[in-house]
Amino acid sequence: YKYPGTDKSVGEWDGDYWGKMSIRRALAWSRNVPAVKTFVQATQEAGKEKVMDFARNIGVPIEQFHYSAALGAGIQVSPLQMAGAYATFGNQGVHHEPYTVRKIVFPNGKTIKFDHKPEVTMHKYTAYMVTDMLKTVLNKGTGQLADIPGLPVAGKTGSTQIPDDIAEKYNIQEDGYLDEWFTGYTSQYAISVWTGYPGIDVNDDGEAEFISFDNLEENPNLDSTDLAKLIFKKLMMDISGEDVPDWEMPDNVVKVAVEEDTGLLPSENTPEDQIVKELFVEGTQPTKVSNKYKKLETPKNLEAQYDKKKKQIIVTWDYPEKQKNIGFEVSYSVDGQSMQKQGKVGKTKFIVNNPTPGSVYEFQVKAVNSETKKESDPVTTSVEIPEEEVALVPPQQLTAKYDKKTDQILLTWSYPERENTVFKINGSVNGQPLQSLGSTEQTQVVIKNPQPNSVYQFQIIAVDSETGQTGPPAETAVRIPKEKPQGPPEPPPGQDDSDGSTEPPGSTGDDTGTNTGTNTGTDTGTEDQGDENTGDDDNVSGETNDNGGNDSGTQTNDDQTNENNDGSVSGKENEDDPSSPVPGLP
């Protein structure tokens, strides 16, 4: 900090800077910059002359004004004058010039009394409040070695560091002081102790002598800078009685709980260790509540959803209209592990790409002010990523077989176990364009009463019922013979054939079909299906319609079709008979 109007600066004795603080804390730890700033402010508000008069009235002989006087620089003051000045604070603002003789009595009885008139130099509340702050110096500040348990005592440390030019002249390489003070008082006595050297002395070895931090021989835990405090403590203990009264707080002084750093009233979020009781002249106490520890508003409606198509977790939340310097800190954990910060985002959205299938992701979001560093309470949500599904592949082992006895085409295929999978069935007759025959969750379907002397081509496609994604198709075909059976023949006399077949045992019938699919060839085989599918709930038998033709139906649920005169497939629904079966190919 530079003295106003100069290029000269003042620093701290420890080289550290603590920022904004109360006067109590500045006095307790002997901070230089706050002392100078307070002196400058008082001068600007009251004027230089009033500031100098205040010092003179309590016995400090300040002759010329300069801002460094705030630290005692340029003032020639003795321990006697210093004790008298501090005694003024201990005497409720009333100054008594120090003296040793009250009167002289001559042998003839003549008496001369000296006029030692007290002078009121400050308000009682000023004296009391300064005294209360100087108590803190001994309680938890730089003067703790001078504290006397059970005795109400106030005081202040002081020191003069070795100037750079003197250190260079005498080749002083270590830290130390030219002067070390301690001045303290009770409600009865004031003592000021100075230790040091009138100037830099050189011993017989040619070394400069000053107050160093070398440990004392009598007590290795102490050094020369502690002597003034120890002398004060010894003297004050010896002259003080047992019942030394404490200072009484004036009626116009109030004690208010405030935030230590701001001096304002604490909010509901102010930590307890940041709340102190401070003194104010009644009517000057703060009325404004501090917002230093006021928490930011918490994000609302936090959600995390998994997008299966994009393989992303999309995290969203709501927050009031855009506020200055507000961002959001996002963290997440996987399967109960520790939260990992993902940095700050300016939007109310966060995306995680390619999360691990089968894992649970927990998210935490809180609002952060980048300027004040304030944070809101965090909000959390979680989402479970489903296990990775089996990819859609072509149906395997697709087979279409025509059963002559039952006059049916049986389509069968296999497929890996997979959730949410249905099969779309397309078909055509004699090379016509494929048409949709519907869909099924099963791996087989029956086409009844197909048209003779025709080639039926089928296409099966796996479909994800949730996403609508489709896999590669599998295709097969089957030829229907020219002549179709008119009905099952009567069994020979004496033979009981429950399925209506007349083949001898072991016969496989006269079915012809092709079996094609992915990575499969074409084969010819026969299979006796009997009548086991006819009339089942999942199958539809043919019935004669009004134009004399036969309806044919599939096991599927969609896309009804009717036979046209030319044998083609049409997509018109049969609306005349709501109980009619789902038609398939003719």
C-alpha positions in Angstrom: 0.0 0.0 0.0 1.4 3.4 -1.0 1.2 6.4 1.3 -1.2 8.9 -0.4 0.7 11.4 -2.6 4.0 9.5 -2.5 5.8 6.7 -4.1 6.7 5.2 -0.7 4.9 2.0 0.2 4.2 0.2 3.4 4.3 -3.6 3.8 3.5 -6.1 6.4 6.1 -7.3 9.0 5.6 -10.9 7.9 5.4 -10.2 4.1 1.8 -11.6 4.1 -1.4 -9.8 3.3 -4.7 -10.9 4.7 -7.2 -8.8 2.8 -10.2 -7.1 4.4 -10.5 -7.4 8.1 -11.9 -5.8 11.3 -9.9 -3.2 13.3 -10.0 -5.7 16.2 -8.2 -8.3 14.1 -5.8 -5.8 12.7 -4.8 -4.6 16.2 -4.6 -8.2 17.5 -2.0 -9.2 14.9 -0.3 -5.8 14.5 -1.1 -5.4 10.8 0.6 -2.3 9.3 -1.5 -1.7 6.2 -4.9 -1.5 8.0 -3.3 0.9 10.6 -2.2 3.3 7.8 -5.5 3.0 6.0 -7.4 3.8 9.2 -5.1 6.8 9.8 -5.6 8.1 6.3 -9.4 7.7 6.5 -9.6 9.5 9.9 -7.4 12.3 8.4 -9.7 12.7 5.4 -12.8 12.8 7.5 -11.7 14.9 10.4 -8.7 16.8 9.1 -5.0 16.7 9.8 -5.1 19.1 12.7 -7.8 17.2 14.7 -5.9 14.0 14.2 -2.7 15.6 15.6 -4.6 17.3 18.4 -6.0 13.9 19.5 -2.5 12.5 19.7 -1.2 15.5 21.6 -4.1 15.5 24.1 -3.2 12.0 25.3 0.5 12.8 25.5 2.0 11.7 22.2 4.3 14.5 21.1 3.6 14.5 17.3 5.1 17.7 15.8 4.8 17.2 12.1 2.0 15.4 10.2 2.9 12.4 8.0 1.0 9.3 7.3 3.8 7.0 8.6 3.0 8.3 12.1 0.3 5.7 12.1 3.1 3.2 12.7 5.0 5.5 15.1 7.6 6.6 12.6 9.1 10.0 13.1 7.7 10.4 16.6 10.2 10.6 19.5 8.3 9.2 22.4 9.5 7.8 25.7 8.1 4.8 27.7 6.7 7.4 30.2 4.8 9.2 27.6 3.6 6.0 26.0 2.3 4.7 29.4 0.5 8.0 30.0 -1.2 7.8 26.6 -2.4 4.2 27.1 -3.5 5.0 30.6 -6.0 7.5 29.1 -7.9 4.6 27.5 -7.9 2.7 30.8 -9.2 5.7 32.6 -12.4 6.0 30.4 -10.9 8.7 28.2 -9.6 11.0 30.9 -5.9 11.9 30.5 -3.6 12.6 33.4 -0.2 13.9 32.5 2.3 11.6 34.2 4.0 13.0 37.3 5.9 11.8 40.3 5.5 14.6 42.8 2.0 15.6 44.1 3.2 18.2 46.6 6.2 19.6 48.5 6.0 20.1 52.3 8.7 22.4 53.8 10.1 22.1 57.4 8.2 25.2 58.4 4.9 23.6 57.3 4.6 25.4 54.1 3.1 23.2 51.4 3.1 23.6 47.6 0.6 21.5 45.7 1.1 20.9 42.1 -1.9 21.3 39.9 -2.5 18.1 38.1 -5.8 18.7 36.4 -7.3 15.8 34.4 -8.5 16.4 30.9 -11.3 14.6 29.1 -9.9 13.7 25.7 -12.4 11.3 24.2 -15.8 9.8 24.7 -16.2 7.0 27.2 -17.5 4.7 24.4 -14.3 5.4 22.4 -12.1 4.4 25.4 -14.1 1.4 26.2 -14.2 0.1 22.6 -10.5 0.6 22.0 -9.7 -1.1 25.3 -12.0 -4.1 24.5 -10.2 -4.5 21.1 -6.7 -4.3 22.8 -7.7 -7.1 25.2 -7.8 -9.3 22.1 -4.1 -8.6 21.5 -3.3 -10.6 24.7 -6.1 -13.2 24.4 -5.2 -14.4 20.9 -2.8 -12.0 19.2 0.8 -11.0 19.2 0.8 -10.2 23.0 -0.2 -13.6 24.3 3.0 -13.9 26.3 2.0 -10.8 28.3 -1.4 -12.2 29.2 -2.2 -12.6 32.9 -5.0 -15.1 33.7 -7.7 -13.7 35.8 -6.6 -10.1 35.3 -8.5 -7.8 32.9 -5.7 -6.3 30.9 -5.2 -4.7 27.5 -2.1 -3.8 25.5 -0.2 -3.6 22.3 3.0 -4.9 20.9 5.4 -2.8 18.7 8.6 -3.2 16.9 11.0 -1.5 14.6 12.6 -3.6 11.8 16.2 -3.1 10.7 16.2 -0.7 7.7 17.8 -2.1 4.5 20.5 0.5 4.5 21.6 -0.3 8.0 21.5 -4.0 7.3 23.7 -3.5 4.3 26.1 -1.2 6.1 26.7 -3.6 9.0 26.3 -6.8 6.8 23.3 -8.0 8.9 22.2 -11.2 7.2 19.4 -12.3 9.6 16.1 -10.9 10.6 15.8 -8.8 13.7 14.6 -5.6 15.3 16.1 -2.3 16.5 13.3 -1.8 19.0 10.7 -4.0 20.7 7.8 -2.5 22.8 5.0 -3.7 24.9 2.6 -1.2 26.5 -0.4 -2.4 28.5 -2.8 -1.4 31.2 -5.5 -2.4 33.7 -8.2 -0.2 35.2 -5.5 0.8 37.8 -2.1 0.8 36.2 -0.3 1.3 32.9 3.1 0.0 32.1 5.3 0.6 29.0 8.4 -1.5 28.3 11.0 -0.8 25.7 13.9 -3.1 24.8 16.5 -2.6 22.2 19.6 -0.5 21.3 19.8 3.3 21.0 21.6 2.6 17.7 23.5 -0.2 16.0 26.3 -1.1 18.4 29.3 -3.1 17.4 30.7 -5.6 19.9 34.4 -6.5 20.4 34.2 -9.0 17.6 33.0 -6.3 15.2 29.5 -7.7 14.9 26.4 -5.5 15.0 24.2 -5.9 18.0 20.4 -5.9 17.6 17.3 -7.7 18.9 17.6 -11.1 17.2 15.5 -14.2 17.1 18.1 -16.2 18.9 16.8 -18.4 21.7 17.3 -17.2 25.2 19.7 -19.3 27.3 17.3 -19.3 30.2 14.4 -20.6 28.1 15.1 -22.1 24.6 11.4 -21.6 23.8 11.8 -17.8 23.9 13.9 -15.3 22.1 15.0 -11.6 22.5 11.8 -10.3 20.9 9.8 -11.7 23.8 11.6 -9.8 26.6 9.4 -6.7 26.6 6.2 -8.8 27.0 7.8 -10.9 29.8 9.0 -7.8 31.7 5.5 -6.2 31.5 3.9 -9.4 32.8 6.2 -9.7 35.7 5.8 -6.0 36.8 2.0 -6.0 36.3 1.6 -9.2 38.3 3.7 -7.8 41.2 1.8 -4.5 41.6 -1.8 -5.6 40.9 -4.0 -6.8 43.7 -6.5 -9.7 43.6 -9.6 -7.8 42.8 -8.8 -5.5 39.9 -12.2 -4.4 38.4 -12.9 -4.8 34.7 -14.1 -1.9 32.6 -17.9 -1.3 32.5 -19.5 -1.0 29.1 -21.2 2.4 28.7 -25.0 2.4 28.2 -24.7 3.7 24.7 -22.5 0.8 23.5 -24.1 -2.3 22.2 -22.7 -5.7 21.4 -24.0 -7.3 18.2 -23.2 -10.6 16.4 -21.7 -9.9 13.0 -19.7 -11.7 10.3 -16.1 -11.2 11.1 -15.0 -10.5 7.6 -17.8 -8.2 6.5 -19.0 -6.6 9.7 -22.6 -7.2 8.5 -25.3 -9.2 10.2 -24.8 -12.9 9.6 -27.2 -14.8 7.3 -28.7 -18.2 8.0 -25.9 -19.7 6.0 -23.0 -18.0 7.8 -20.7 -20.6 9.4 -20.6 -20.4 13.2 -16.8 -19.9 13.2 -17.3 -16.7 11.1 -19.6 -15.0 13.6 -18.2 -12.7 16.3 -19.6 -10.3 18.8 -18.6 -6.8 18.1 -19.1 -3.4 19.7 -21.0 -0.5 18.2 -22.1 2.9 19.4 -25.9 2.5 19.7 -27.5 3.6 16.4 -24.5 2.7 14.3 -24.8 -1.1 14.4 -25.3 -2.8 11.0 -28.8 -3.5 9.8 -28.0 -5.2 6.5 -27.7 -8.9 6.3 -24.5 -10.2 4.7 -24.9 -12.2 1.5 -21.3 -13.5 1.5 -22.4 -17.0 2.5 -25.8 -16.8 0.9 -26.2 -20.0 -1.2 -27.1 -19.9 -4.8 -30.5 -21.3 -5.9 -30.4 -25.0 -6.4 -30.9 -26.4 -9.9 -34.4 -27.8 -10.4 -35.9 -30.8 -12.3 -32.6 -32.7 -12.8 -33.1 -35.6 -15.2 -30.8 -38.2 -16.8 -32.2 -40.2 -19.7 -30.5 -42.8 -21.9 -30.9 -42.4 -25.7 -30.5 -45.9 -27.1 -30.2 -44.8 -30.7 -27.4 -42.3 -30.0 -25.9 -44.3 -27.2 -25.8 -41.1 -25.0 -26.9 -40.2 -21.5 -28.6 -36.8 -21.7 -28.6 -34.9 -18.4 -30.9 -31.8 -18.2 -32.0 -29.4 -15.5 -33.8 -26.1 -15.0 -32.5 -22.8 -13.6 -33.9 -19.3 -13.4 -33.2 -17.0 -16.3 -29.5 -16.6 -17.1 -27.6 -14.9 -14.3 -24.3 -13.2 -14.4 -21.3 -15.4 -13.7 -23.4 -18.5 -13.0 -22.2 -21.8 -14.3 -22.8 -25.4 -13.3 -20.4 -27.9 -11.9 -21.2 -31.5 -13.1 -19.9 -34.6 -11.5 -20.8 -38.2 -11.9 -20.0 -41.7 -10.6 -20.3 -45.1 -12.1 -21.6 -48.1 -10.1 -21.2 -46.4 -6.7 -17.6 -45.2 -7.1 -16.5 -41.8 -6.0 -17.8 -38.7 -7.8 -15.6 -37.3 -10.5 -15.8 -33.7 -11.5 -16.4 -33.1 -15.2 -15.8 -29.4 -15.1 -18.1 -26.5 -15.4 -20.7 -25.9 -18.2 -22.7 -22.8 -19.0 -25.8 -24.6 -20.3 -28.4 -26.6 -18.5 -27.4 -29.8 -20.4 -24.7 -32.3 -20.2 -24.1 -35.4 -22.4 -22.1 -38.6 -21.7 -21.2 -40.5 -24.9 -21.0 -44.3 -25.1 -21.7 -45.2 -21.4 -21.0 -48.7 -20.2 -23.9 -51.1 -20.7 -25.3 -52.5 -17.5 -23.9 -49.7 -15.3 -25.6 -47.2 -13.1 -24.6 -43.6 -13.6 -25.2 -41.1 -10.7 -25.0 -37.4 -11.5 -24.5 -34.4 -9.3 -25.1 -30.8 -10.4 -24.6 -27.6 -8.5 -24.7 -23.9 -9.5 -21.4 -22.0 -9.1 -20.7 -18.2 -9.2 -17.3 -17.9 -11.0 -16.7 -14.4 -9.4 -17.8 -14.9 -5.8 -17.1 -18.7 -5.7 -20.5 -19.3 -4.1 -22.1 -22.6 -4.7 -25.6 -24.0 -4.4 -26.5 -27.2 -2.7 -26.0 -30.1 -5.1 -28.9 -32.1 -6.7 -28.5 -35.7 -7.8 -30.1 -38.2 -10.1 -29.2 -41.5 -11.6 -29.9 -43.7 -14.7 -29.3 -47.3 -15.4 -27.9 -48.2 -18.8 -29.5 -51.4 -20.2 -27.3 -54.3 -21.2 -26.2 -54.2 -24.8 -28.7 -55.9 -27.0 -28.0 -58.5 -29.5 -27.5 -56.9 -33.0 -30.3 -57.4 -35.5 -29.2 -60.2 -37.9 -31.0 -62.1 -40.7 -33.3 -64.9 -39.5 -31.5 -68.2 -39.6 -32.5 -71.5 -41.1 -35.5 -70.0 -42.9 -37.5 -72.9 -44.5 -40.7 -72.9 -46.6 -42.4 -76.3 -47.0 -45.6 -77.3 -48.7 -47.7 -80.0 -47.0 -49.8 -81.7 -49.7 -52.1 -83.4 -47.2 -53.1 -80.2 -45.3 -52.6 -77.9 -48.3 -50.4 -75.6 -46.2 -47.1 -73.8 -46.5 -45.2 -73.9 -43.3 -42.6 -71.1 -42.8 -40.1 -71.7 -40.0 -36.9 -70.0 -38.9 -34.7 -69.5 -35.9 -33.3 -66.4 -34.2 -30.9 -65.6 -31.3 -32.6 -64.7 -28.0 -33.3 -61.0 -28.0 -35.8 -58.7 -26.4 -38.2 -56.5 -28.2 -37.9 -58.4 -31.5 -40.8 -59.0 -34.0 -40.6 -60.4 -37.5 -42.0 -58.7 -40.5 -43.3 -61.1 -43.3 -43.3 -60.1 -46.9 -44.5 -62.4 -49.7 -45.1 -62.6 -53.5 -46.6 -65.0 -56.0 -45.0 -65.9 -59.3 -42.4 -63.1 -59.3 -44.8 -60.3 -58.5 -43.6 -57.4 -56.1 -43.3 -58.3 -52.5 -46.2 -57.2 -50.3 -46.4 -57.0 -46.5 -48.2 -59.9 -44.9 -48.0 -58.5 -41.4 -45.7 -59.4 -38.4 -45.4 -61.9 -35.6 -43.4 -62.6 -32.5 -43.2 -66.3 -33.3 -40.6 -68.0 -35.5 -43.1 -69.8 -37.8 -46.2 -69.0 -39.8 -48.7 -71.0 -41.8 -50.0 -70.1 -45.3 -53.2 -72.1 -46.1 -54.8 -73.0 -49.4 -52.0 -71.7 -51.7 -52.7 -71.4 -55.4 -51.7 -74.5 -57.5 -48.9 -74.4 -60.0 -47.3 -71.2 -58.4 -44.0 -70.2 -56.9 -44.3 -68.4 -53.5 -41.4 -66.3 -52.4 -41.1 -65.1 -48.8 -38.9 -62.5 -47.0 -38.5 -62.4 -43.2 -37.0 -59.3 -41.5 -36.2 -58.9 -37.8 -37.5 -55.6 -36.4 -36.8 -53.9 -33.0 -40.2 -53.1 -31.7 -38.9 -50.1 -29.6 -36.6 -48.4 -32.0 -38.0 -49.5 -35.3 -34.6 -50.6 -36.5 -34.6 -53.5 -39.0 -32.1 -56.2 -39.7 -31.0 -57.7 -43.0 -33.7 -59.9 -44.6 -33.7 -63.7 -45.1 -35.5 -65.1 -48.2 -36.8 -68.4 -49.3 -39.3 -69.8 -51.9 -41.5 -72.9 -52.4 -43.3 -74.3 -55.5 -46.9 -75.5 -55.3 -47.7 -78.5 -57.5 -50.3 -78.4 -60.3 -52.7 -80.7 -58.7 -53.9 -80.2 -55.2 -55.6 -82.8 -53.0 -59.4 -82.7 -52.8 -59.5 -84.2 -49.3 -57.9 -87.1 -47.4 -58.6 -90.6 -48.8 -60.4 -93.2 -46.8 -58.0 -95.5 -45.0 -57.9 -99.2 -46.2 -60.1 -101.6 -44.3 -58.6 -102.6 -41.1 -56.1 -99.7 -40.8 -56.6 -97.0 -38.2 -54.8 -93.9 -39.3 -55.7 -91.1 -36.9 -54.1 -88.4 -39.1 -55.9 -89.4 -42.3 -52.8 -90.6 -44.0 -52.6 -93.6 -46.2 -48.9 -94.0 -46.4 -47.3 -97.0 -44.9 -45.5 -96.6 -41.6 -42.2 -94.7 -41.9 -43.4 -92.8 -44.9 -42.6 -89.1 -45.0 -45.4 -88.2 -47.4 -45.1 -86.4 -50.7 -44.3 -82.9 -49.5 -42.0 -80.8 -51.6 -40.3 -77.6 -50.4 -37.1 -75.5 -50.5 -35.0 -74.6 -47.5 -33.0 -71.4 -48.0 -31.6 -68.7 -45.7 -28.4 -67.0 -44.8 -25.5 -69.1 -45.6 -27.8 -72.1 -46.6 -28.4 -73.8 -49.9 -31.6 -75.3 -51.4 -32.8 -78.7 -50.4 -35.8 -80.9 -51.1 -37.5 -82.6 -48.2 -40.8 -83.9 -47.1 -42.5 -83.7 -43.8 -45.8 -85.1 -42.7 -47.6 -82.4 -40.9 -50.9 -84.2 -40.7 -53.8 -82.1 -39.6 -52.2 -80.8 -36.4 -52.2 -77.2 -37.5 -55.7 -77.2 -39.0 -58.2 -75.4 -36.8 -55.7 -74.2 -34.2 -56.2 -70.8 -32.6 -53.1 -69.5 -34.4 -54.0 -70.8 -37.8 -56.8 -70.2 -40.2 -58.5 -72.8 -42.4 -59.9 -71.9 -45.8 -63.6 -71.3 -46.4 -65.5 -70.8 -49.6 -66.2 -67.2 -50.4 -68.9 -65.6 -52.4 -67.0 -65.8 -55.7 -66.3 -69.5 -55.3 -62.7 -69.1 -54.5 -60.8 -70.1 -51.4 -59.6 -67.7 -48.8 -56.0 -68.2 -47.7 -54.7 -66.9 -44.4 -51.5 -66.4 -42.4 -50.7 -66.5 -38.8 -49.9 -62.8 -38.8 -51.9 -60.0 -37.4 -51.7 -57.2 -40.1 -52.3 -56.4 -43.7 -55.2 -58.5 -44.9 -55.2 -59.4 -48.5 -57.7 -61.0 -51.0 -57.3 -63.1 -54.0 -58.0 -61.4 -57.4 -59.2 -63.2 -60.5 -55.8 -63.1 -62.0 -54.2 -64.8 -58.9 -52.3 -61.6 -57.8 -52.2 -60.3 -54.2 -54.1 -57.2 -53.2 -54.0 -55.2 -50.0 -57.7 -54.5 -49.6 -59.1 -55.4 -46.2 -62.0 -57.8 -45.9 -64.6 -55.5 -44.2 -67.7 -57.6 -45.0 -67.1 -60.3 -42.5 -65.3 -59.1 -39.3 -64.9 -62.7 -38.1 -63.2 -63.8 -41.3 -59.6 -65.0 -40.9 -56.5 -62.9 -41.6 -56.0 -63.6 -45.4 -52.6 -64.5 -46.7 -51.5 -65.3 -50.2 -53.9 -67.1 -52.5 
